[in-house]
């Protein structure tokens, strides 16, 4: 976690600890990228939860993975335009990719088992590309199914890395969908997954798409693999990201069906994993700054000394700040 020092003492990473209205010249910028910023905004993101797999012709479905969380403080010197991506939820038997790159379940005539991964949520400068990413919270992987039990759930979103999907039965852990990292999409071990990459989760390509889809992220998770008799694995979660030029940034990975930074009151119920045979919960992006409204986009409210922009419409949204 980044911290910096002023004449007022150590300033923490959270909004309640941050002193915005400091006289110019009091902040020590020798080792930090504050430069001569005129304004600072806070960004809170939660990725979407993966959908829950259903039994289909087997006995047990498995839940999806929860979304990860990301927080950052961005210094700005001039009016700026952004793209806000709000991750769409993973869906049981979802053959389309949810907003934010959740991996679909592409199964031809038989896709009745797995669920799609949840999409990433994040803030991007000008255009929605990996190169322009500022803050990203990863989406959770979709759940699979099994004859043995409910354990083939999706991995949660990142965080620094997405969580691997779950594949506990018959020693077939190599079939679990792999989480995205800071440098690459989730890999393929013994499972068969395609389509994972920058901002995009993968899909299982074996067994008519029986495994869960990977979560969207800075790098997407891979789809869960299929192997008789008990393995239709969960997909891996997507990774989060913090641009190094932020004043401070914190990534918090989800764990299983628990979202990252789950106790934060700003989250509400966004980013929850889908229960068995159920859709996950979409992501959310919340941007706030001190004082009167200076921007457009999302639902605008006030909370104490803050103006708050809340983005809940899944997919690409516009946000502009005027300084």
N, C-alpha and C positions, 0 to 999 in steps of 0.2 A: 504494500500500500504506500503510495507516495504521500509525503507530508512536506510542508515548508514552514519557514519561520519568519515572523515579523516582529516589530517592536512590542506587539501585544502578546507574544509567546507562540507556542506551537498551535497551528491551526489544523483541525482534524479533517477527515475525509467526508464527513457527513454534513448535511445542510445545517443541522441545528448547531454545529460547532463552527461554521464558517463565517468569517467577518467580511461582508461585502463592501461596506462603505469606508474603506481605509483611505486615508490621505495618500495621494500619489507620492511615491518615493520611499514609503515605509516598508514595502515588501522586498525581501532579499531574493533577487532573481538570478543569483550567480550560478545556481545549479538546476534551475527549473525553467520550463518554457512558458513563463508568464508573459515575457516580452513587455510591451506597453499596452496590454489589453485594456480596453475601456469597459468591458462587461463580461460577466461570467454567467453561464447557464448550467443548470443541473439536469442530468438525463437519467431516468430510471427505466429499465427495460426488463420485461419477462417474456421469454420465449413460450410458444404454445405447447400444450401437452399432446403427446401421441395418443392415437385412438386405441381402444381395447380390442384385442382379437377375440373371435368367438369360436365355439366348438366346431361348427360346421359338421363334418362327418366324424369328428373325433369326440372326445369326452369333455375336455376343459378348454376354455378360452383363458387368455392372460391379459392383464391391464397394460396400458401404455406407460411410457416414461414421462415424468413431469418436465416442465420447462426450466431452463436455467435463468439466472439473473445477472444483470450488469448495471453498474452505476458509474457515472463520470461527471466531472466538472470541466466544461469546455471554455477556454478563454477566447474572446472575440474582439476584434478591433474595428470592424465595419459591418454594415448590413450584409446579411448572408442568407442564402436559400439552401434548404435541405430537403432530402427525401426521408420520410419516416416510414419504415416497413413494420407492419403489425402482423405477426405470424398467425396463419389460419390453423385451426385445430385438426389433429389427425382424426380420420374417420374409419370406422369398421368397414372393411372391404372397399376402401376408397381408391378408385382407379385414376383419379386426377391428383396432381400435386397441389397440396394446400399452399396458400400464399406464404411467401417466405421460404420456399424450397423444401417443404416436407416431402419425403419420398413416398411415391404412390405404391399401390398394390396392383401390379399389372399381371393379371392371371389368365387372360384369354377366357376360356369357358368355365374356369374353376378358380375363383379367387375368394372363396367363402370363408377363409380362415383368418388371414392376417389383417392388420389395420395400417393405414398410412401414418407416417411420422408427422409431428407438428412442425410448423414453420418458425424460423428465426424472427426476432423482433429487434429493431435497431435504428440508429440514426446514421445517415449518409450525407456527405457533402455534394450537393448539386444533382448527382445521378446515383442510381442503385447499382453500384459495382463494388467488387471486393476492394479495389484500389482506393475507393472513396469512403470506406467504412470508418466510422468514428467510434461507435459503441454498438456491440452486438451481444444479445443473449441467445443461446442456442435452444432449438426446439427438441422435444423428447422423441425417442423412437417409438414406432408402433408396436403393439403387442402381437404375439403369435398364439399358438395353441398346442395341445398335447393330449395324449392318452393317459399320461402319468399324473398330471396335476396342473396347477395354475401358474407355475413358476416361469414360463417362457415370456416374461414381460419385457417391454421396451426399456432401453437405457435412458436415463435422464439427460437433459441438455446441459451444456457447460455455460459458465465456468471456463476455465482454461482449456480443459478437454471435455468432450462429451463422454458420458458413461457408456460402457459396452452394454449391448443387449444381454438378456439373461438366457442361458441354455443349460440348465442344471442336470438334465437327465441323461443317463447312460454314458457319462463321461464325454459328452459331445460339446464341450465348451468351445471348441474351435469353430463351431457353427454359429456362434453368437455374432450379431452385427457389431461392428467396431465403431467406437466413438471417433468423431473428428478431433483433430489436434490443432496446434497453432501453425503447423507447416503442411498438413496434408489431410485429405479426406480419409474417412474410415477405410481400412484396408480389407482385403479379401483373403481369408485363410482357407478353411475348408468350405465356407459357404460360397454361394454364387450370387454376386450383387453387381449391378451396373448403374451408371448414372450419377453416382456420388461425386461431388467436386466442390468448387468454390460456390458458397451460398446454397448448395443443393444436396439434399439427402438422396440415398440410393434406394433401389428396389430389388427384391429377391427375384432372381431369374430362373431358379430351379423349382421344380414341382409346381408349375403353374402359379408362381407368386405366393406360395403358402406363408413365407415368413413376413414379419413386420417391416415396414419401410423405415429408412433412416431419417433422423431429424435434420432440419435445415440448420445451417450455422455458418460461421466464418469459413469453416470447412465442414461439409455435411457428413453425417454418419452413414455407414453402409447398411444395406438391408440384411435382415436376419436370414439364416440359411435353413434348408429343409433336409432332414434325414430321418427315414423310418427307424424305430417305430414311434418315438415319443418327441421328436424335435422339429418344431416349427418355431424357430427362435425369434426373439424380439429384435427389432432394429436398434442400431446404435444412435446415441444422441449427437447432435451437432455441437460444435465448439463455439465459445464466445470470443469476444475480441475487445481490446481497449487500444485506441490509437495512442502512440507514445507521446504525442503533443498535448494530451490532456493535463490539466493541473494535477488531477488525481483520478484514479480509476480502481474499481473493485469488481472482480468477477466472482460469482458464487454459483457453484455447480449444484444442480439438483441431485438427489439421491433416490433412485427407484421412483416411487410415486410421490415423493415430497419435493416441491419446487425449491429452487434456490431462493435464499433470503425469504423464506416462507412466512416468517412472523411479521414482516414489514406491513404496516397497515395500508400503505399505498397500493399493495398488490391486489387487495380484495380476494377474489377467487380465480384470477387470471393465472394461466399456466398450469392448472391442475391436470393430472394424468386422467385419461379416459379409463373408466372401470371396464370390466369384462363386457365385450359386445357393446361398448358405448363410445360416443364421440368425446375426444379430449376437450379442454377449455382453451380458447384462443389466447394469444399473448396481448400485451399492452405496452405502450410507451408513454411516459409522463415526463414533460419538460417544464421546469419552473425557474423563475428568476425573481429578484426582488423588485418591488415598486410597481408602477402602473404598467398596463399592457403595452408591449412594444412589438408584438408579433402577431401573425395570423396562422391559423391551422388548428385542427382538433376542436375539442370542446373547451372553451375558455372560462375559467372560474378564478376566484380569489380565495386564498387561505392564509389568514394572518397578513404578514407583510409580503406575501408572494402572489404573483400572477402564475396560474397553472394552466398548461395546455395538455389535455388528456386525449390520446389517440386510441380509439377502440374499433375503428373500421378496418377490417382485415385487408391486407394488400398495401399498395403504395399510396402514401399521403404526402401532401406538400406542407412545409413549414417554413415561414420566412420571418426573420428578425430584422427590425429597423432600428439602427443606432444613430 
